[in-house]
């Protein structure tokens, strides 16, 4: 069975769905091919902090109504170190910019519903997906569905299928990879309890390790503690987690933590990763297919969204203006922004976590830098500017 479209999108996560929505709004035909089921995609528990650029992009795509209504705006972040909490007025330091807490699951649901309402095609549970002809003028996506071999012919292929997807694997011999793997993980707990800090994200640095207090809504919280990579989820009862989280916060905040049964608990490794370039003829990598950041800076989903903004603009320019300037500059424009986000995430990770060689001296140096950070307007502004997202 053969089919034709203008842009074939590999992957039905947020970046693929957002790209499809932006292209649809511009009158560009697209089909999404996804190896998992829709329920599986929707069930992935991931990021939940959106930069202003991302929220604006959702509005541009026509799917910003619910995030505007239900998302919780954060005007500040709080840093805990040496047993004391210090607020950073992100809103004031950036001329009014904010971030919004809104779960990736909800964002994915909004995009899925918009795609279904528009009658756009998404092929779920596509097996044996393979990409061909991207180095020529007639790219083809081949896959199996319901036991039948199928071909999707297209003008361009957008690889939005993540770090382990077929898109990057297809061009792995032509990619230069840059990677840093961190010697610890994050134990994350999702619980239906009110957030300890309703309008700020709390980052904790302590001699016991890093902690993070975040949220998905006013009734659902997401908390993390740094843990060894060889820890198992089974090693961590809910009680052990809550006790450890409290030990890493300042005493006042620790008393405010509302505990409850976890509804999801997992340990995630941390890595920094960039693939260069991001364009291979008529195949383009976007989102986690091209880069990974440690979650410390809340940049992963937001970087994927800005990749998609650049890529959709390039395709719109190609079809509407018969210009390939955006296509030719896509990789360079994305990578310039990606490396700045990688730098910020790497810096914040190094500042807030306990490393194997973070002995007494290293801990005091971290605390000295944090003390400078919260008492210097220039240093606080640099943190705030990167946190809310650098301009496109």
Buried (B, 14 or more C-beta within 10 A) or exposed (E): EEBEBBBBBBBBBBBBBBBBBBBBBBEBBBBBBBBBEBEEBBEEBBBBBBBBBBBBBBEBBBBBEBBEEBBBBBBBBBBBBBEEBBBBBBBBBBEEBBBBBBBBBBBBBBBBEBBEEEEBBBBBBBEEBEBBBBEEEEBBBBBBBEEEEBEBBBBBBBBBBBBEBBBBBBBEEEBEEEEBEBEBBBBBBBBEBBBBBEBBBBBBBBBEBBBBBBBBBEEBBBBBBBBEEEEEEEEBEBEEBBEBBBBBBBEEBBEEBEBEEBEEBEBEEBEBBBBBBBBBBBBBBBBBBBBBBBBBBBBBBBBBBBBBBBBBBBBBBBBEEEEEEBBEEBBEBBBEBBBBBBBBBBBBBBBBBBBEEBEEEEBEEBBEBBBEBBEEEEBBBBBBBBBBBBEE
